[in-house]
Amino acid sequence: MQRLGKVSNVTPSRNLIVKTENPPKMGFEVVDENLNVVGKVFDIIGPVSAPYAVIKPTVREPEKLVNKPVYLLLSKTKRSKR
């Protein structure tokens, strides 16, 4: 599990915005501190020096995640084999 960042806000289309230092690849599952899946990485926006991850939530009330940390679930199937 790798810390993604803290949810800063929810967009009008109900996506979560997370300020992150290390932008993840799209499609990674995002979990809360209890390992509950809250969504998937949908897009990376902003400048390279200050990227934000856009998370497409799978929870009913994404507003409850504002100001809470979220993490990447690095499953073995998503890692590249080198």
N, CA, C and O of each residue as an XYZ file, in Angstrom:
328
protein
N       0.858     -1.180      0.000
C       0.000      0.000      0.000
C       0.902      1.240      0.000
O       1.871      1.311      0.755
N       0.579      2.192     -0.834
C       1.376      3.418     -0.969
C       0.461      4.630     -0.807
O      -0.608      4.696     -1.415
N       0.885      5.580      0.010
C       0.074      6.784      0.211
C      -0.021      7.576     -1.093
O       0.991      7.873     -1.727
N      -1.231      7.908     -1.477
C      -1.454      8.718     -2.677
C      -1.474     10.193     -2.309
O      -0.832     11.009     -2.970
N      -2.204     10.536     -1.262
C      -2.319     11.924     -0.831
C      -3.606     12.127     -0.071
O      -4.270     11.166      0.317
N      -3.963     13.405      0.144
C      -5.182     13.740      0.879
C      -6.209     14.286     -0.094
O      -5.886     15.092     -0.966
N      -7.448     13.844      0.060
C      -8.528     14.322     -0.802
C      -8.750     15.802     -0.511
O      -9.029     16.178      0.628
N      -8.626     16.643     -1.541
C      -8.801     18.081     -1.324
C     -10.236     18.533     -1.548
O     -10.732     19.401     -0.830
N     -10.907     17.954     -2.538
C     -12.302     18.328     -2.760
C     -12.981     17.338     -3.698
O     -12.354     16.422     -4.230
N     -14.286     17.551     -3.886
C     -15.093     16.740     -4.803
C     -15.581     17.675     -5.906
O     -16.100     18.754     -5.623
N     -15.416     17.265     -7.155
C     -15.831     18.095     -8.285
C     -17.354     18.036     -8.447
O     -18.004     17.172     -7.859
N     -17.927     18.952     -9.242
C     -19.375     18.898     -9.503
C     -19.817     17.564    -10.126
O     -20.963     17.147     -9.960
N     -18.899     16.899    -10.842
C     -19.237     15.586    -11.412
C     -18.944     14.453    -10.426
O     -18.961     13.278    -10.792
N     -18.676     14.824     -9.171
C     -18.498     13.904     -8.048
C     -17.211     13.096     -8.086
O     -17.133     12.038     -7.461
N     -16.185     13.578     -8.815
C     -14.870     12.953     -8.777
C     -14.081     13.532     -7.612
O     -14.297     14.673     -7.205
N     -13.161     12.727     -7.079
C     -12.306     13.164     -5.977
C     -11.020     13.746     -6.550
O     -10.468     13.210     -7.511
N     -10.543     14.837     -5.967
C      -9.278     15.457     -6.373
C      -8.277     15.249     -5.238
O      -8.544     15.590     -4.085
N      -7.116     14.681     -5.589
C      -6.091     14.361     -4.596
C      -4.763     14.974     -5.039
O      -4.270     14.672     -6.126
N      -4.185     15.836     -4.197
C      -2.852     16.376     -4.486
C      -1.847     15.279     -4.177
O      -1.852     14.695     -3.093
N      -0.983     15.010     -5.153
C      -0.037     13.913     -5.000
C       1.350     14.334     -5.456
O       1.489     15.190     -6.330
N       2.364     13.737     -4.871
C       3.733     14.028     -5.289
C       4.198     13.058     -6.362
O       4.985     13.422     -7.236
N       3.713     11.828     -6.297
C       4.089     10.803     -7.270
C       2.840     10.331     -8.000
O       2.140      9.444     -7.511
N       2.547     10.907     -9.163
C       1.315     10.536     -9.860
C       1.302      9.053    -10.239
O       2.277      8.541    -10.789
N       0.205      8.373     -9.948
C       0.094      6.951    -10.269
C      -0.350      6.746    -11.708
O      -0.714      7.697    -12.400
N      -0.317      5.505    -12.146
C      -0.853      5.173    -13.462
C      -2.366      5.106    -13.370
O      -2.922      4.872    -12.297
N      -3.017      5.308    -14.478
C      -4.477      5.260    -14.499
C      -4.958      3.826    -14.273
O      -4.314      2.861    -14.684
N      -6.098      3.721    -13.612
C      -6.692      2.414    -13.383
C      -6.363      1.792    -12.047
O      -7.003      0.816    -11.655
N      -5.374      2.331    -11.324
C      -5.052      1.780    -10.011
C      -6.223      1.979     -9.055
O      -6.887      3.015     -9.081
N      -6.471      0.983     -8.217
C      -7.521      1.118     -7.207
C      -7.009      1.985     -6.064
O      -5.838      1.924     -5.689
N      -7.917      2.796     -5.519
C      -7.599      3.693     -4.411
C      -8.415      3.236     -3.206
O      -9.608      2.953     -3.320
N      -7.745      3.167     -2.032
C      -8.397      2.705     -0.815
C      -8.252      3.744      0.284
O      -7.399      4.627      0.213
N      -9.106      3.626      1.313
C      -8.977      4.487      2.491
C      -8.093      3.788      3.522
O      -7.526      2.732      3.241
N      -7.973      4.373      4.715
C      -7.086      3.806      5.739
C      -7.544      2.442      6.238
O      -6.758      1.716      6.846
N      -8.809      2.079      5.992
C      -9.332      0.771      6.404
C      -9.287     -0.259      5.270
O      -9.873     -1.336      5.372
N      -8.582      0.089      4.191
C      -8.449     -0.760      2.999
C      -9.753     -0.982      2.258
O      -9.895     -1.965      1.530
N     -10.716     -0.071      2.437
C     -11.954     -0.123      1.661
C     -11.712      0.591      0.340
O     -11.218      1.718      0.318
N     -12.060     -0.068     -0.761
C     -11.869      0.550     -2.072
C     -12.826      1.732     -2.201
O     -14.032      1.588     -2.002
N     -12.279      2.903     -2.535
C     -13.100      4.107     -2.675
C     -13.207      4.563     -4.123
O     -14.042      5.411     -4.437
N     -12.371      4.015     -5.020
C     -12.449      4.386     -6.418
C     -11.220      3.950     -7.186
O     -10.406      3.164     -6.703
N     -11.103      4.489     -8.417
C      -9.958      4.190     -9.283
C      -9.398      5.485     -9.845
O     -10.126      6.456    -10.051
N      -8.084      5.484    -10.091
C      -7.438      6.646    -10.697
C      -8.000      6.808    -12.108
O      -7.922      5.898    -12.933
N      -8.565      7.981    -12.366
C      -9.251      8.266    -13.623
C      -8.417      9.172    -14.524
O      -8.443      9.029    -15.746
N      -7.669     10.115    -13.916
C      -6.907     11.080    -14.701
C      -5.847     11.729    -13.814
O      -5.944     11.683    -12.588
N      -4.841     12.329    -14.435
C      -3.833     13.132    -13.745
C      -3.912     14.519    -14.375
O      -3.841     14.659    -15.596
N      -4.062     15.555    -13.525
C      -4.195     16.916    -14.023
C      -3.194     17.838    -13.326
O      -2.574     17.460    -12.332
N      -3.050     19.030    -13.851
C      -2.172     20.028    -13.246
C      -0.770     19.962    -13.809
O      -0.468     19.115    -14.650
N       0.093     20.863    -13.340
C       1.471     20.887    -13.828
C       2.276     19.703    -13.291
O       1.933     19.122    -12.262
N       3.337     19.360    -13.993
C       4.189     18.244    -13.582
C       4.763     18.489    -12.191
O       4.970     17.547    -11.427
N       5.019     19.749    -11.864
C       5.611     20.076    -10.564
C       4.615     19.965     -9.407
O       5.024     19.875     -8.250
N       3.314     19.971     -9.708
C       2.292     19.877     -8.660
C       1.067     19.114     -9.198
O       0.009     19.707     -9.405
N       1.216     17.797     -9.423
C       0.121     17.041    -10.035
C      -1.016     16.718     -9.068
O      -0.836     16.645     -7.852
N      -2.173     16.531     -9.651
C      -3.355     16.099     -8.908
C      -3.896     14.841     -9.578
O      -3.910     14.737    -10.804
N      -4.341     13.891     -8.765
C      -4.976     12.688     -9.294
C      -6.487     12.873     -9.214
O      -7.012     13.345     -8.206
N      -7.177     12.499    -10.282
C      -8.638     12.526    -10.299
C      -9.099     11.090    -10.081
O      -8.736     10.186    -10.833
N      -9.903     10.896     -9.044
C     -10.379      9.564     -8.683
C     -11.865      9.451     -8.998
O     -12.664     10.274     -8.552
N     -12.229      8.433     -9.764
C     -13.644      8.136    -10.040
C     -14.128      7.286     -8.870
O     -13.751      6.120     -8.759
N     -14.966      7.859     -7.988
C     -15.341      7.131     -6.773
C     -16.319      5.986     -7.028
O     -17.125      6.011     -7.958
N     -16.210      4.985     -6.160
C     -17.148      3.867     -6.180
C     -17.996      3.865     -4.904
O     -18.786      2.949     -4.676
N     -17.821      4.898     -4.079
C     -18.586      5.009     -2.831
C     -19.777      5.941     -3.045
O     -19.761      6.790     -3.937
N     -20.801      5.775     -2.224
C     -22.023      6.575     -2.382
C     -21.850      8.034     -1.988
O     -22.427      8.919     -2.619
N     -21.063      8.289     -0.955
C     -20.899      9.659     -0.464
C     -19.429     10.065     -0.487
O     -18.767     10.052      0.551
N     -18.909     10.427     -1.667
C     -17.487     10.786     -1.748
C     -17.130     12.027     -0.924
O     -15.964     12.227     -0.584
N     -18.125     12.861     -0.600
C     -17.862     14.072      0.198
C     -17.278     13.730      1.566
O     -16.556     14.542      2.144
N     -17.576     12.547      2.092
C     -17.066     12.146      3.406
C     -15.559     11.898      3.396
O     -14.951     11.780      4.459
N     -14.950     11.817      2.216
C     -13.515     11.551      2.118
C     -12.666     12.822      2.064
O     -11.439     12.739      2.103
N     -13.295     13.991      1.975
C     -12.540     15.253      1.902
C     -11.690     15.408      3.163
O     -12.161     15.185      4.278
N     -10.427     15.795      2.963
C      -9.416     15.969      4.021
C      -8.959     14.658      4.648
O      -8.327     14.673      5.705
N      -9.263     13.529      4.021
C      -8.809     12.229      4.529
C      -7.742     11.679      3.587
O      -7.797     11.913      2.380
N      -6.767     10.943      4.138
C      -5.740     10.351      3.271
C      -6.291      9.155      2.504
O      -7.150      8.424      2.995
N      -5.782      8.974      1.298
C      -6.128      7.794      0.499
C      -4.828      7.159      0.012
O      -3.782      7.806     -0.042
N      -4.920      5.892     -0.337
C      -3.740      5.097     -0.670
C      -3.962      4.323     -1.956
O      -5.097      4.051     -2.346
N      -2.852      3.969     -2.616
C      -2.920      3.125     -3.800
C      -2.845      1.677     -3.357
O      -2.035      1.316     -2.503
N      -3.684      0.867     -3.937
C      -3.635     -0.563     -3.673
C      -2.800     -1.177     -4.784
O      -3.268     -1.339     -5.911
N      -1.562     -1.515     -4.456
C      -0.642     -2.026     -5.461
C      -0.758     -3.546     -5.507
O      -0.007     -4.262     -4.845
N      -1.710     -4.020     -6.300
C      -1.910     -5.458     -6.401
C      -0.879     -6.062     -7.336
O      -0.318     -5.375     -8.189
N      -0.637     -7.348     -7.167
C       0.364     -8.032     -7.976
C      -0.016     -8.061     -9.448
O       0.859     -8.098    -10.314
N      -1.307     -8.045     -9.739
C      -1.735     -8.112    -11.136
C      -1.506     -6.793    -11.860
O      -1.409     -6.790    -13.087
N      -1.416     -5.673    -11.151
C      -1.246     -4.360    -11.782
C       0.226     -4.005    -11.997
O       0.530     -3.138    -12.816
N       1.145     -4.656    -11.282
C       2.547     -4.316    -11.427
C       3.097     -4.856    -12.737
O       2.713     -5.934    -13.190
N       3.991     -4.101    -13.331
C       4.591     -4.573    -14.574
C       5.642     -5.622    -14.272
O       6.365     -5.514    -13.281
N       5.731     -6.607    -15.098
C       6.721     -7.678    -14.920
C       7.934     -7.352    -15.776
O       7.837     -7.251    -16.999
N       9.080     -7.190    -15.117
C      10.312     -6.859    -15.861
C      11.374     -7.870    -15.553
O      12.485     -7.777    -16.074
